[in-house]
Amino acid sequence: MPLLDWLHKKQAVTAAARVPYRLLDVERVHGDPTADNWLIQGDNLEALKALLPLYAGRVKCIYIDPPYNTRSAFEHYDDNLEHSQWLSMMYLRLELLRELLAEDGSIWVSIDDNEAHYLKVIMDEVFGRGNFVATNVWQKRYSRDNNSAIGDVHDYVFCYAQNAERFKSARNRIEPDAKTRSAYRNPNNDPRGPWRLIPMSGAELRPNQQYPVKTPSGKIMFPPEGRHWSVLEPKFLELVAAGKVFFGKSGDSAPGLIRYFSEIEGLVPWTWWPHEDGGHTDESKKEIHALFGKTDAFSTPKPERLLRRVLEIATNPGDLVLDSFLGSGTTAAVAHKMGRRYIGIEMGEHARSHCLPRLQKVIAGEQGGISPAVGWKGGGGVRFVTLGQPVFLADGRINPEIRFATLAAWVWYQETRTPWEVGAGETAMRGTPLLGVHEGKAVALLYNGILGDRRPQGGNVLTTPVLAALKALLPEHTGAWLVFGESCRLSAQRLAGEGVRFKQIPYDIKAR
């Protein structure tokens, strides 16, 4: 597969591993304290790294609207340098976003022509060409611009999947639009509701589908020349008996199949998103002005209807949505109104000045945007979170302020590439060193006096009594053990005989 190269790409490809792992500090919960919604203020690269031990493989839908690199994304403009910086910035974040994406999840990226084709190539590299789903074209404007050589009226929304086949099975169809609905009518007051006719002939000759059809008026009809009836004769007779074939008002026209509007399961999404369906920039400006006024509005918001379209296709109520370039908070607001859980990340001060006030208004029942369409009345809550101390110090040592659960989450993720929580694998036990069992291997962490004190016989050092205490937690486990601790008093032969591999803190814990 061809790969894109740019200035400092080698550093960008490996930079994600060097991003420090930080704590996430919940500053305050607004609204319902049980709601699992996060608004994180801080650098999105560090925030994404901090989320890995908690949410790796759990995010159903990622939507991002990154800077479009229109020669204003960086303070000092140099075409080659700025372009390379933009590509490096995106590559780093896409790598971490991929780790957070669920197996049946998808990522959607808004972009314009400035970087679209370059972005497509690096997304092929990060997610795999086989996981490309679609380039959706969103009509962002409906009025003409007579000052341009060719008017710019669209943006793109790239869609990639973690696993294309899984996404195809999981994605939703969309509700029929007004144009589709208008094609269904009920001229005969059919109690089954509006319907439309589907032609009953298809191209090519098929001998087993060339049978004669008798109309209610007695006329005998065959398929038009060179064509065939679209169903076999037994099926046709079933449809006639069910009243699902129409021969015209006089009863002597060519048969047509009746399809009722109530039978439509939804429409397969198209890549063309006209402004009637996805909203437009004038609409998004009005939405943001209604929320913050014209003098304090975010400059380039997306309309709520655009995000509704994405979430309708990619998610169901209760699914987790992530936006790491939250901007004015549209993704979080729409996810909240649609009953999805969400994580929004925004570095700037407008995480407080725009995103949080917007979500507080949503909680209070704000009626702008998609609220009337989805029946939003208010409720829910959100946690305002900031990035805290690094878990590891510059020299690789563990920050002494770090508690057991924080390090446990990182150790579990490092070893399993899955998120950790008490109850992981049905085997983790609160207040014990046991983190869980993954693929037949039990993982334990001796840290922070988890067994009562810091003496060698007390819990942070692997000794014979400590090993016996660990194994007593899982008496029926016959597989291997992986134990992290400050030191080990058992010989290599003893460890091998017990099926135990020991790793020393902090040296055997990856600090990045």
C-alpha positions, 0 to 999 in steps of 0.5 A, a space after each residue: 500500500 502506498 504511504 504518505 511521507 512528510 517532514 518529521 514523519 518518523 518522529 510523529 509515528 513514534 511520538 504517541 508512545 512518548 506522551 505522558 500518562 496523566 491523571 483525570 481529575 473530576 473538578 465538578 459534576 453538573 446535573 445527575 451525578 450518576 451520568 457517565 458523560 465527561 467534558 475534559 479540559 486539556 491537551 487532547 493528545 494527553 487526554 486521549 492517552 489518559 483515557 486508554 486504561 479506562 476506555 480502550 476498545 469501548 468507544 462506539 463512535 468518534 467524530 472529530 472536526 479538526 483544524 482544516 489547515 487553511 493557513 491559519 492553524 499555526 502562528 508562523 506560516 510556512 507551507 511545507 512546515 505547516 502542512 507537515 505539522 498538521 499531518 503529524 498532529 493528525 497522525 498522532 491523534 488518529 493512532 490513539 483514537 484507533 486504540 479507543 475505538 470499539 470493534 464495531 465502532 467507526 470514526 468520522 472526520 470533517 475536512 475540506 479540500 485543503 487537506 482532505 486527500 492527504 488525510 485520506 492517505 494517512 487514515 488508510 495507513 492508520 486504520 487500513 484501506 480495507 476499513 474505509 467506509 465512505 467519503 460523505 459529501 455534506 452540502 454546507 452552503 445553499 447560496 451561491 458565491 459569485 466572488 469565487 472561481 468555483 463556489 465552495 459549497 461542500 465539506 467531506 466527512 470521512 468514515 472509517 471503521 475499526 472493522 468494516 464488516 462488523 460496522 456494516 452489520 452494526 450500523 443503522 439505516 436512516 429514517 425516510 426523508 420527506 421526498 421518500 415519504 411523498 412518494 407513498 400515497 393512499 388513493 384507495 384509503 387502504 387501511 394499511 396506510 400509504 403505499 407506492 407501486 414497484 414495477 413487477 418486471 426486470 431486465 433480461 429473459 428468464 424462462 421460469 419467470 415468463 408465465 402468463 398473468 391474468 388481470 381482474 378484467 380477464 386480460 392475459 398479459 406477459 412480461 414486456 419484450 425482453 424482460 421477465 416478471 420479478 417474482 416466481 409464479 407461486 410468489 406472485 399468486 401469494 401476493 395477489 391473494 394478500 392484496 399486494 398486487 395492483 392492476 390499475 384502477 380499471 383492473 386491466 393494466 400491467 401488474 405492479 407490486 404494492 409496497 407500504 410505507 409501514 414496511 420500510 425498515 429504513 434507508 441505507 445511508 448515502 454519501 450525499 448529505 444535502 443541507 435539507 438533511 445535514 443542516 448548513 453553516 447559516 443554521 449552525 451560526 444561528 444555533 450558536 448565536 442563540 446560545 451565546 449571542 453574536 459577539 461571543 460566538 464560536 466562529 466555525 460550529 457544525 449544525 446539530 443536524 449534521 451530528 444527528 445524522 452521524 449518530 443516527 447511523 453509527 450509534 444507538 442509545 447508551 453507546 459511547 461517543 467521543 470528540 477530541 476536538 470539541 470546539 463549541 460542544 456540538 457533538 456533546 450537546 447532540 449526543 446528550 439530547 439523543 441519549 448517548 454517553 459522551 466524552 468531549 475534549 477541548 484544550 482552550 478556555 472555551 471548554 469552560 466559557 462555551 462547552 460547559 455552559 452549552 451542556 448546562 443549558 442542554 441539561 436544563 432543557 434547551 430547545 434549540 437545534 435538534 431538541 424539538 425533533 428528538 423530543 428533548 426535555 432536559 435532564 442528565 449530567 456531565 463531569 467537568 474534568 481536568 488533566 492532573 499530575 503525570 503518573 510517572 515522573 521524568 526519570 521513570 519513577 512512579 509519582 508518589 501521589 499515585 494511588 493503587 487504582 490509577 496504577 492498576 488501570 495502567 498496568 492492566 492496559 499495558 498487559 492486556 490492551 483492554 480497559 480495567 475496572 474492579 470486576 475485570 474478567 469477573 475476577 478482580 476483587 476490591 481491596 486485593 492485589 488481584 486485577 483480573 484474569 486475561 486469556 488464562 493469565 492472572 494479573 496482580 499488583 503489589 503496590 501502595 500497601 494494598 495488603 496492609 503495610 509496606 514491609 517485605 512480609 506485609 504486601 509490596 514484596 513478593 514473598 512465600 506468604 504473599 504468594 500463598 495469599 494471592 493464590 488463595 484469592 483464586 483457588 481454582 486457577 491453574 494457569 499462569 500468574 503475572 505479579 508486579 511488585 517492588 521486589 521479589 524474595 523468591 528464586 527463579 526456580 521457585 517462580 518457574 515452578 509456581 507458574 509465576 512471572 515477576 515484574 519489578 516496579 517501576 522498572 518493568 512498567 512502561 512509563 509512556 
